Amino acid sequence: MDIRNLIDMANRIGDFFESMPDHEEALTGVAEHIRRSWEPRMRRALLASLDEAPDAHGLALTAFTREAIVRYREKLTPAAAAPAAHAPL
């Protein structure tokens, strides 16, 4: 997964919503768009990049996008996958 691409996409989403007059609604819009549109692997990779070295990939999240992701991190975190059922021996 190309983290640079994910960060760039997240920033573009943030840029779109940041123009909204209601700051809280804009933050929610960023998080909801990412939650609904990105597959769990993408969201996990983006969140992991925040935990590692957030600016190490040569492209940083904008302050607004970072605020949205940090504030709604719990909602953006994919649920743990259920263990696969094994066939009886």
Phi, psi and omega in degrees: 000127182276102184296327178300317179295318180297317179296318178298315179297316179299318179295323178294321176297314178300318179300320180297309185285334183298336181285352179292144182291330181266109185301314181296318178296323179294317178299315178299320180299318178300308183297316180295320179298313180296317181298317183281328190262337183261139176289158184307321180300321180294315180294319178300316181296318179296315180294322178296326179294330176291325182283330181279238178253098190303331182251013186283348186267008177082355179215117184260154172293144174292160181302318181294313180296318178299317179301315180297316183291317180294315182297322184251025182306316182300318179289333180277341182286119180295147176295148178296139179291140178290142179296144180291140178286134180261145177290143179298147181282000000 
